């Protein structure tokens, strides 16, 4: 049971404030999701057509969830009602997964005050709950759910074949929905099995991730059949999905399905033509700073139970993933959010058998926690795309600038 030791007065005020802000973020997130779910089309016209993409014209990456929906609809294109129910359901599941992750980290804390601070950091960050609700229906939501399941289930209690099969199935489903999720779920699946049976060798975890790795490779190498893309867009339009608004100066076929028909270079050049170098730099710096701040706060609250070398590797590797994904697409907040979830899941795995030393919440950590929580409240509705001049102006106003 967690001890009830109380930190200094200033630190306790900071923890209480962060907790209250986290509750405000949670409430605002629930309200936002409820309002979005009540719309006839909760998803953006950019995201929605992915749910009509299937394997009816051959294998296509990101077609798994559409194929499942088509099967549920008796082989016909799914209705808009069914698609919206699934999209909202996955988003709700991802929100619950983030809360489970917050609890899993809080349980590592040596006392109640630190536990509250850890949970507040994870709940309040703009790279968590508020992002998932705002970017409703993305295939990323399934990746968040799978990632948290991989690091919270007691794999050691299952027979090795059953655990390996479950990990292989979970990671493959995530990757079949979105191949980019391989960078999130495969390392977590491998490490979860490896730490569950440290004396069993590398064979079981390696075999478990091979199907997902193969699926990711096939998704990357095989071009998307144009007929499948055209059919998905037509089915989505017939179901009532409105045409997306093109980005100013961007490609006319601006939705997630159409972009699968373009190569990496085409996507990079067409999307980066819609923004400016200043927007790219400011946006990257903003999300990267919040990413590092979040991980730093969690590390300090856990009493530096991870070595400085391990913590440095965690920050560097997760940032490298976010930066690499940012080259392929300009959904910056989205990539940094996935990297943050992955890094926090790794912290859960790496500290599972570690005794966290009892240490009072320091002044520096308390200040960083409050900054993180307040930023989560102020930035909860910021877009995933690079900040435009109007967004930069709003950001300055929110932060008290002119």
N, C-alpha and C positions, 0 to 999 in steps of 0.2 A: 504494500500500500504506500502511496506517495506521502511523504512527510508534509507537514504544514508550516515549515519554516518560512518566515517572512523576510523579504529582502529589505533594503534600506527604504526610507520613506519615498525618496524620489523615484527609485526603481519601481516600487509598488504602484505609485501613481501612474507611471508610464505603462506598466502591464495592464492596469485597469483601463486606462485610456485606449490602449491597443485592442483590448478585448471588446470594449464598447464599439469601437470603429469596425472591428471585424463583424460584430452582430449587425451593425448598420449595413455593411457590404452584403452580408448574407440576406438581409431583408430586402435590400434593393435588387439583388440578383433574383430572388424569388418573384418579386413583383414584375421585373422585366421579363422573366421567362413566362409568367402567367399571361402578360399582355401579348407577348409574341405568339404564344400557343393559341390564343383566342382569335388570331387573325385567320382569314381564309387561306392565306399563304404565309405560314410562319417563317419559312426559309427565304433567303434572297433568291431572285431569279438566276443568280450566278451558280449557287450551290445546288438548287433543287433538281436540275436535269440528271444529276448523277444517279438518282434513285431509279431511273428508267434504263440505265445502261446494264446490259446483261450479256450472256454468252450465246444468244440466239443466232448470231452471225459469226461465231467462233470466239476463241479466247480473247479477252481484252482486259487489260489491267484496270483495277477498280470496279470490276463488274460483278463481284461476288454478291454484294448485298442486293443489287438489282436483280440478279438471277434468283436469289431466294424469294424476293418479293413477287417476281413473276410466277414462281412455282406456287406461292401461297394464293395468287390470284387465278390459279387454274390454267397457267400457261399464257394468259393474256397480260397486257400491260397493266400494272397496278393502278388503282384509282388514286386521285389526289388525297382523298381522306386517309387511305391506308398509308401512303407515303408520309403524310404529315404526322400520323400517329407514331410511326416508327421513328421519324426524325426527332420528335419531341421526346419520345421515350428514351432514345439513346442519349439525348442531352441531359435529361433528368438522371439517368444512370451515371453519366459522367460527373454530374454535380455531386451525387451521393459518393462516388468514388473519391473525389477530392476531399470530401469531409472524412471519409474513412482513412485516407492518407494523413490528414491532419491529426486524427485520433491515434493512428499508429505511431506517429512521431511524438505526440504528447505522452504516450505511454513509455517512451524512452527516458522521460525527464525524471530527475531525482527528487523533485518536490512539486507541489501543486502550482506554485507561482510560475515556475519554469514551464510546466505543462500548459498553463493558460497562455503564456507568451508564445510557445511553439505553435499551438493551435491557431492563435490569432494571426501569426505571421503567414501561415499557409492559407487561411481563409481570406485574409484581407488583400493579399498581393493581387495586383491587376493581371498577373500571369496565371491565375487560377480560376476560381469560381466565376468571376464577372466576365472573363474572356469566353469561357465555355458557353454561358448563357447568351452573350452577344453574338457569337458566331454559330448560331443554332444550326444543327443538322449536319455539320461537317463530319466526314468519316473519322476525323481525329477523335471524336467522342468515344468511338469504340476502342481506339488505341489507349485512351486514358483509362477506360474500364479494365482492359486486359492488363495494362501495366500495374495497376493497383492490385488486381487479383493475383498476379504473379508474385508480388512481394509480400502479400499478407496471408495467403493460404499456407497451412502447415504441411508442406510437401513431404517432410520427413515421416509423417504418419502414414503416407500412402506407399504401397509397393512400388518399387522402382519402375517397372513397366507401365503401371497405371499413371504414375506421375509424369513420365516421359511422354506418354500418349496425350495426356491432358495439356501439357505445355506445347507440344507440337500442334495440336488442334487449335488452341487459343491463339498462338502466334500466327498460324497460317490463316485463320479467319481474319485477323486484323490486317495482315499484309494483303490478302485477297481483296479487302475493302479499299485499302490504300497502300501502295507499295512503299511509300516513304516511311510508313510506320515501322519498317524493318529496323531502322536505326534506334527506335525506342524499345520495341518489345523483344527483339532477339537477344541483346546483351542481358536484359533483365531475366529472361527465361533461362538462359544458360547459367547465370550466376545464382539464381534462386535454387536450381537443382544442385549445382556444385556445392553450395553452402549447406543445403539440406543433408547431404551425405558427403562430408569432406574426405572420408576415407575410401569412397567408392570409385575414385578415378574420374577421368574426363569423358569416358565413353557415353554414359547415359545422357549428360547434358548436351554433348555434341550431337548425338543422334537426334535428340529432341528438337534442336533448332535447324537441322538440315532441311526438313520440308519447307519451312518458312524461307530459308535462305535460297532454296531452289526456286520457289515461287517469286521471290523478289527479283532474282536474276532473269527469269523468264519474262516478268513484267517489264523489266528494263530493256530487254533485247528485242522482244517482239513488237512490231509496230501495231498500233490500234487499227482494226479494220474500219475503213471509212464508212461502210454500210452500217456497222454497229453504232457508230457515232451519230450518223444521220438519223437512224431509226430512234435512238434514244431521245434526241432533241425533238423529233416529230411527235413521239409519244408523250413527252412532257408538255409540249404545246397543246396537244389534243386533250390532255387531262386538265388543262387550265393554268399551267405555269406561264406567267407573262414573260415577254421577251426582256432580257436584261438591258439596262442602259449601258451603252459603250463608254469606256473611259475616254475622256477628252484626249484626242491624239492617239488613242490606243486602237487595238484590233477591233473590227466590227463584230466578229464572232466571239463575244465576250461572255462565255460561260465555261464551267469546269469541264464539260464534256468536249466542247469544241477544242479546248486547249490540249486535249490528249492527242489530237491529230497533228500537233506541231512539235518540232524537235526542240531540244534544249536551247539551242542558239536562237531559234525563232521566238521562243517565249521570252528569253532574256532581253533581246533587242526590242521586241514589241512593247513589253511592259515597262522597261526602264525608260523608254521614250516618253512615257506619260508623267514622269516625275523629274526632279532636279537633284543635282549632287548634294545641295544643302539639305534637302528633305531626307535623302538617304542617310546622310551622316548624322543628322539630328535624331532621326528615328532609331537608327542603330544604337547610337549612344544612349538614348533614353531607355530602351528595353534592355540593353546590355547592363547598364548601371543598376536597374532594378533587379535583374537576374543575379548579379553578383551580390547585391545588398541582401536579397532573400537568402541565398546560400550562406553568406557570411553570418547573418543573424542566427540561422538554424545551427550552424557550426558552433558559434559561441554559446548559445543556449544549451547545447549538448555537452558543454564543458570540454570542448575540443577533444571529444572522444575519438575522433579521427585525427590522425597525425597531420601536421602541416603539409607534408608531401602528398598524402592521400587527398586532402582537401584541395590543394592546388591542382592535382590531376583532375579532380571532379569538376572544378570550375572551368579549367582549360578545355577538357573534352566536351563538356556540355555546351560551352560557348562555341567551340569549333563546329559542332553539329548545327547549331542555330545559324551560324554564319554561312556554312556550306549550303543549307537549305535556302538561305536568303539569296544566294546566287541564282538558284533555279526559279525562285518566285519571290514576289515582293510583299507577301503576307507576313510582314516582320513580326508583329505581335504574336501571330499564330506559331511561328517557329520558336520564338523565345519561350512561349508558354509550354510547348511540347518539351523543349530542352529542360525547363524548370521542373516539370512533372517527372521526367526521367531522372534528373539529378536527385530529387527528393526521394524517389523510390529507391535509388541506389543507397542513399543514406539509411533508409529503413533496413535494407539488406546488410549493409556493412556494420551497423551498430546492433544487430539482433542479439549477439552474444557478448556484447561489450557492457561492462558496468560503468554507467555514466557517473562521473564524480560529482558530488554535491558542491555547488559553488553559487554564491549569490549573483543575481543579475547585475552586472556592472553598469556604470553610468553610460559608457559608450554604447554598449549593447542596448540599453534602454532607449537612448536617443535614436539609434538606428531602427529599432522596432517601431517607434512612433512614426518616424519618417516613412517607413515602409507601409504602415497601416494607413496613414493619411493619404499617401500617394495612391493606394488602392482605392480609396473612396473618391478621390478627385479624378482619377484616370480610368475609372471602371467602364466608361462608354467610349473610350478612344478607339479609333478604327484599327484594323489590322494592316492597312496599306500605309505607305510612307506619309508622314504628316505634310499636308499642303499648307500654304500660307494662312488660310483661315484656321486650320487646326493649330498651327504654331501660335497664332494670336490668342486663341482660346486657352492654350496651355499656359501662356504667359499670364493671362488674366487669372486663371485658376491658381497659379502659384504666387499671385500677388504682384505680378509685373505690370508693365504699362503697355 
